[in-house]
Amino acid sequence: MIRKTFKSINASEKLKAFTQKYNIPTEYLSASRKMVSKGVFIGLFIAFIPMPMQMLAVVSIMPFTKFNVPIALSMCWLSNPFTMPAMYYMEYLTGSFILGIEVSNVEMTLEWFSKNIGNIFIPLYVGTAFYSVFGSTLAYYIINLLWRNSVIKDQELRKGSNCKNKN
């Protein structure tokens, strides 16, 4: 279903006119399995990193590899002001667990963070590395698997309808 939606959007005349008008390479909007899964990978990788301007980081990767940029940008939105505290706390707990560091009592105030940034920085970024690498890689393979299953299901449906038409 989602694959067909991407394909129909990709074939849109308005999108083609937009890309020609602004001279945007069409591969950055491609709805192929590889481009979409790379976009999910890159977007989630950056979304897990606690830093400002994550969308700018996604755009800065564009010259080095081809991926579906709108999907990567939308994956960055998973870390929004509502989800950030929970994500970063989970990353801090995971980093502390990996490093074997005792978890300190966390208060969600700017004063507490400014006083304790030295204590939470390394565990936070160890947890960030864990989730960025493994979370985005897992999502990449899940998207590939779902996409392939969708293609196989469509082929089976076509084969079934072709057999009925022959009878």
C-alpha positions in Angstrom: 0.0 0.0 0.0 2.7 2.5 1.0 4.9 1.4 -1.9 2.0 2.1 -4.3 1.5 5.5 -2.8 5.1 6.4 -3.2 5.1 5.2 -6.8 2.0 7.3 -7.6 3.4 10.4 -6.0 6.7 9.9 -7.9 4.8 9.8 -11.2 2.9 13.0 -10.4 3.2 15.7 -13.1 3.3 18.5 -10.4 6.3 16.8 -8.8 8.1 16.5 -12.2 7.4 20.2 -12.9 8.7 21.2 -9.4 11.9 19.2 -9.8 12.5 20.7 -13.3 11.8 24.2 -12.1 14.2 24.1 -9.2 16.7 21.8 -10.9 16.4 19.1 -8.2 17.9 15.7 -9.1 15.0 13.2 -9.2 17.0 10.5 -7.5 16.6 12.5 -4.2 12.8 11.9 -4.6 13.0 8.4 -5.9 10.5 5.9 -4.4 12.6 2.7 -5.0 13.2 0.2 -2.2 16.8 1.2 -1.9 16.3 4.9 -1.8 13.4 4.7 0.7 15.3 2.4 3.0 18.4 4.5 2.8 16.3 7.6 3.7 14.8 5.8 6.7 18.3 4.7 7.8 19.9 8.2 7.5 16.9 10.0 9.0 16.7 7.7 12.1 20.4 7.7 12.5 20.4 11.5 12.8 17.1 11.6 14.8 18.7 9.7 17.7 21.6 12.1 18.0 20.9 14.9 20.5 22.0 17.9 18.5 20.3 21.0 17.1 19.4 21.3 13.4 19.1 17.6 12.6 17.4 18.4 9.3 20.5 20.4 8.2 22.6 17.4 9.0 20.5 15.2 6.7 20.8 17.7 3.9 24.6 17.9 4.4 24.8 14.2 3.7 23.2 14.6 0.2 26.4 15.2 -1.8 27.9 12.0 -0.4 25.1 9.4 -1.0 21.8 9.2 -2.8 18.7 8.6 -0.7 15.0 9.7 -0.5 15.5 13.1 1.2 11.8 13.8 2.1 11.7 10.5 4.0 15.0 11.1 5.8 13.8 14.6 6.8 10.5 13.2 8.1 12.4 10.5 10.1 14.2 13.4 11.9 10.9 14.7 13.1 10.5 11.6 15.3 12.7 13.4 17.8 10.5 16.4 18.4 10.1 18.5 21.6 7.5 15.9 22.9 9.6 12.8 22.3 13.1 14.2 23.0 13.1 13.9 26.8 12.0 10.3 26.7 14.4 9.4 23.9 17.4 11.1 25.5 16.6 9.7 28.9 16.4 6.2 27.4 19.7 6.8 25.7 21.3 8.0 28.9 20.0 4.9 30.8 21.3 2.6 28.0 24.7 4.3 28.0 25.0 4.1 31.7 24.1 0.4 31.6 26.7 -0.3 28.8 29.4 1.6 30.7 28.4 0.2 34.1 27.9 3.6 35.6 25.4 4.2 38.4 22.4 6.3 37.2 21.9 9.6 39.0 18.5 11.0 39.8 17.5 13.0 36.8 15.4 16.2 37.1 13.9 17.7 34.0 15.1 21.2 34.6 17.6 23.3 32.7 19.4 24.1 36.0 19.9 20.3 36.7 21.2 19.7 33.2 23.6 22.6 33.3 25.1 21.4 36.6 25.3 17.7 35.5 26.2 17.9 31.9 29.7 16.6 32.6 28.3 13.5 34.3 25.7 12.6 31.8 27.5 13.5 28.5 29.5 10.3 28.0 26.7 7.9 29.0 24.2 9.9 26.9 26.4 9.7 23.7 27.3 6.0 24.3 23.5 5.3 24.4 23.0 7.6 21.4 25.6 5.6 19.4 23.9 2.3 20.3 20.4 3.5 19.2 21.7 5.4 16.2 23.5 2.4 14.8 21.3 -0.5 15.8 17.9 1.3 15.6 18.5 2.7 12.2 20.0 -0.5 10.9 17.0 -2.5 12.2 14.6 0.0 10.5 16.6 -0.3 7.2 16.2 -4.1 7.2 12.5 -4.0 8.2 11.7 -1.5 5.4 13.5 -3.7 2.9 11.7 -6.8 4.2 8.3 -5.1 4.1 8.9 -3.7 0.6 10.0 -7.1 -0.8 6.9 -8.8 0.8 4.7 -6.2 -0.8 6.2 -6.8 -4.2 5.8 -10.6 -3.8 2.2 -10.2 -2.7 1.5 -8.0 -5.7 3.1 -10.6 -8.0 1.0 -13.4 -6.5 -2.2 -11.3 -6.9 -1.3 -10.7 -10.6 -0.6 -14.4 -11.2 -3.9 -15.3 -9.6 -5.8 -12.8 -11.7 -4.0 -13.9 -14.8 -5.0 -17.5 -14.1 -8.7 -16.6 -13.6 -8.7 -14.6 -16.9 -7.3 -17.5 -18.8 -10.1 -19.8 -17.6 
